[in-house]
Amino acid sequence: MKRVAKRLFLLAVLAGLGIEAYRYLGEFHMSREQADVKYTSVQAEAAVQAPEPEEDTAEQAVQPDGERSGLEAFLEKVPSEEEQILLDVQYICQKPEYPTGCESVSAVMLLRSAGISIDVDTFIDSYLKKGTLVSDENGTHGPHPDEAFIGDPRGRGFGCYAPVIVSALESAASEYEVINETGKELEYLADTYIRRGTPVIVWATINMMQPKPGASWRIDSTGENFVWKQGEHCLVLIGFDAENYYMADPYTGEAVTVYEKSLLASRYEEMGMQAVTIVKK
């Protein structure tokens, strides 16, 4: 009997331990579930409170307008309102080295005013397109002054017109926009360019003489007859006042030559209102 009672007692103790163990395991399992729930809730709360991730604005940012360049940017400069303006341009005289080279000398003055280091010989030899007149059984013929400089700027020659200088400047100043303003009034050139600090090459006549019909020849490219205007000259507009235009005239030997506005305007018109300048690209 005692042995039986002892065995029953041991079974009861074991049963009690099993229940406690089961309860402990159950509580442990529940605590992990609660911990998981709590951890999940913390994550959810953090997700709600955390700021939205910043979007990649590198691609979505509004890009500023492209930087303006060339003439468009130049015209945004505020023009001077002064009644008298004289630009600082390094003067070059065409005599005696370049007796017919007024276009090349004027072009070099323009380039140097823009900070481009170049000399007249380099401009003539490397950039100026030159042509010659030929006399044969078909008469005298050659290129148009729009196509090439006729003759030798260092000796006997006639000259050239705006398109030839435009082409030469485009090669000599690749970082600049070359602007052919042929057909524009002198007043427009002064208000647009001189007031913003940029000189302009213009065509007129030597000493503002009345132009006269000169030599003639047949144009090779068209077969038409061309008559040269005697006295053709190229110089640089560098300033003005109420009554006069200030010029860097390569023929006079003076750093500043003053011509009455109406006189220069007349000669300018008689030579086809040709004008060329450059602005930074």
C-alpha positions in Angstrom: 0.0 0.0 0.0 2.7 2.4 0.9 4.5 1.7 -2.4 1.2 2.4 -4.3 0.6 5.6 -2.5 4.1 6.8 -3.1 3.7 6.1 -6.8 0.4 7.9 -7.0 2.1 10.9 -5.2 4.9 11.0 -7.7 2.5 10.9 -10.7 0.5 13.8 -9.2 3.7 15.8 -8.8 4.8 15.1 -12.4 1.3 16.0 -13.7 1.5 19.3 -11.8 5.0 20.0 -13.3 3.7 19.2 -16.8 0.8 21.6 -16.4 3.2 24.4 -15.2 5.6 23.6 -18.0 2.8 23.7 -20.6 1.6 27.0 -19.0 5.1 28.4 -19.2 5.6 27.4 -22.8 2.2 28.9 -23.6 3.0 32.1 -21.9 6.4 32.2 -23.6 4.7 31.7 -27.0 2.2 34.4 -26.2 4.9 36.8 -25.1 6.7 36.3 -28.4 3.5 36.9 -30.4 2.9 40.0 -28.3 6.5 41.1 -28.8 6.1 40.5 -32.6 2.9 42.5 -32.6 4.5 45.3 -30.5 7.5 45.3 -32.9 5.3 45.3 -35.9 3.2 48.2 -34.5 6.4 50.1 -33.7 7.5 49.6 -37.3 4.1 50.7 -38.6 4.1 53.8 -36.3 7.6 54.7 -37.4 6.6 54.3 -41.1 3.7 56.6 -40.5 5.8 59.2 -38.7 8.8 59.0 -41.0 8.9 61.6 -43.7 8.4 60.5 -47.3 11.7 59.7 -49.0 12.8 62.6 -51.1 12.4 62.2 -54.8 15.3 62.3 -57.1 15.2 65.9 -58.1 18.2 65.7 -60.3 16.0 64.8 -63.2 12.8 66.4 -62.1 14.1 69.8 -61.2 13.1 72.5 -63.5 16.1 73.3 -65.6 16.9 77.0 -66.1 16.6 78.4 -69.5 19.6 77.8 -71.7 22.2 80.4 -71.4 21.7 83.0 -74.1 24.7 83.6 -76.3 25.8 85.6 -79.3 23.7 88.6 -80.5 20.7 87.6 -78.2 22.9 87.9 -75.1 24.6 91.0 -76.4 21.4 92.8 -76.9 20.4 92.1 -73.2 23.2 94.5 -72.1 21.9 97.8 -71.0 22.9 100.4 -73.5 24.6 103.6 -72.5 22.4 106.7 -72.4 25.3 109.1 -72.8 25.0 111.8 -75.5 28.7 111.4 -76.4 30.4 108.0 -76.6 34.0 107.2 -77.7 35.1 103.6 -77.5 38.7 102.8 -76.7 40.0 101.1 -79.9 43.7 100.5 -80.7 44.3 102.4 -83.9 46.3 101.0 -86.8 47.3 103.1 -89.8 47.3 101.4 -93.2 50.1 103.6 -94.6 52.6 102.8 -95.8 52.5 99.0 -95.5 48.9 98.4 -96.7 48.0 101.1 -99.3 44.9 99.2 -100.4 44.4 97.2 -97.3 41.8 99.3 -95.4 39.4 96.4 -95.1 42.0 94.1 -93.5 43.3 96.9 -91.2 39.8 97.8 -90.1 39.1 94.1 -89.4 42.2 93.7 -87.2 41.2 96.8 -85.2 37.8 95.2 -84.6 39.4 91.9 -83.6 41.8 93.6 -81.2 39.0 95.6 -79.6 37.5 92.2 -78.7 40.8 91.1 -77.1 41.9 88.9 -80.0 45.7 89.1 -80.6 46.3 89.2 -84.3 48.3 91.4 -86.8 47.4 92.6 -90.2 49.8 90.4 -92.1 48.4 87.3 -90.4 44.8 88.4 -91.3 45.8 89.0 -94.9 47.8 85.8 -95.4 45.7 83.4 -93.4 42.1 84.5 -93.5 41.5 87.0 -96.4 40.3 85.4 -99.6 42.1 87.2 -102.5 41.5 87.2 -106.3 43.0 88.8 -109.3 41.8 90.3 -112.6 42.8 88.8 -115.8 43.0 90.6 -119.1 42.9 88.4 -122.3 41.2 88.1 -125.6 37.9 88.1 -123.7 38.6 91.3 -122.0 39.2 91.9 -118.3 37.5 89.5 -115.9 37.7 88.2 -112.4 35.7 87.7 -109.1 33.1 90.0 -107.7 34.2 92.1 -104.6 31.6 90.1 -102.7 33.7 86.9 -103.5 37.3 88.0 -102.9 39.6 90.9 -102.3 40.6 92.2 -105.7 44.3 92.7 -105.9 47.0 92.9 -103.2 46.3 94.7 -99.9 50.1 95.5 -99.7 50.2 97.0 -103.2 48.0 97.5 -106.2 44.4 96.5 -105.6 40.8 97.6 -105.5 39.3 96.1 -102.3 36.4 93.9 -101.2 32.9 94.1 -99.8 31.3 92.9 -96.6 30.8 89.2 -97.4 34.6 88.7 -97.8 35.3 90.3 -94.5 32.5 88.3 -92.8 34.1 85.1 -94.1 37.6 86.1 -92.9 36.3 87.1 -89.5 34.5 83.8 -89.0 37.8 82.0 -89.6 39.9 84.4 -87.5 37.5 84.6 -84.5 35.7 81.3 -84.2 34.6 82.1 -80.6 32.7 85.1 -81.9 29.5 85.5 -83.9 30.1 87.6 -87.0 27.1 89.8 -87.8 26.6 91.3 -91.3 24.5 94.3 -90.7 24.5 95.5 -94.3 21.4 97.6 -95.0 21.1 99.0 -91.5 21.2 102.7 -90.8 24.2 104.3 -89.1 21.9 105.5 -86.3 20.8 101.9 -85.7 24.4 100.7 -85.6 25.3 103.4 -83.1 22.4 102.7 -80.8 22.7 98.9 -81.0 26.5 98.4 -80.9 28.3 101.6 -79.9 26.1 102.1 -76.9 26.9 98.6 -75.8 30.7 99.0 -76.3 31.2 97.3 -79.6 32.7 99.0 -82.7 31.4 98.4 -86.2 33.2 98.2 -89.6 31.5 100.3 -92.2 32.1 101.1 -95.9 32.3 104.7 -97.2 34.9 106.5 -99.2 38.4 108.0 -98.7 38.1 111.4 -97.0 34.4 111.2 -97.6 34.9 112.1 -101.3 32.1 111.7 -103.8 32.4 108.2 -105.3 32.9 108.0 -109.1 32.7 105.1 -111.6 36.0 103.4 -111.8 37.4 100.4 -113.6 35.1 97.7 -114.8 35.4 94.0 -115.5 33.3 90.9 -116.3 32.4 88.7 -113.3 33.6 85.2 -113.9 30.8 83.5 -111.9 27.9 85.4 -113.5 29.2 86.9 -116.8 27.8 90.3 -115.7 29.7 93.5 -116.1 30.8 95.1 -112.8 31.8 98.8 -112.3 34.1 99.6 -109.3 33.3 102.7 -107.3 36.4 104.8 -107.2 37.3 105.9 -103.7 35.8 102.9 -101.9 37.1 102.8 -98.3 36.6 100.8 -95.1 36.8 102.2 -91.6 35.6 101.6 -88.1 32.7 103.3 -86.3 33.8 103.9 -82.7 31.6 106.7 -81.3 29.3 109.6 -81.8 27.9 112.8 -80.4 24.9 114.9 -81.4 26.3 116.0 -84.7 29.3 113.7 -85.6 30.4 110.1 -85.9 33.8 109.2 -84.5 35.9 106.9 -86.7 39.0 104.8 -86.5 39.9 105.6 -90.1 43.0 103.7 -91.2 43.8 106.2 -94.0 44.1 109.4 -92.0 46.8 108.4 -89.5 44.7 109.9 -86.6 43.5 107.7 -83.8 40.1 109.4 -84.0 38.7 111.1 -87.1 35.5 113.0 -86.8 32.9 113.1 -89.7 29.7 115.0 -89.8 26.8 112.5 -89.4 25.0 113.5 -92.6 28.1 113.4 -94.7 29.1 109.9 -93.5 25.6 108.7 -93.9 25.5 109.8 -97.5 28.8 108.1 -98.4 27.8 105.0 -96.4 24.5 104.8 -98.4 26.3 105.3 -101.7 28.6 102.3 -100.9 25.6 100.0 -100.2 25.2 100.5 -96.5 27.7 97.7 -95.7 28.5 97.0 -92.0 30.0 94.2 -90.1 30.7 93.5 -86.4 31.3 90.7 -84.0 29.9 89.6 -80.6 30.9 86.9 -78.2 29.1 83.6 -78.8 
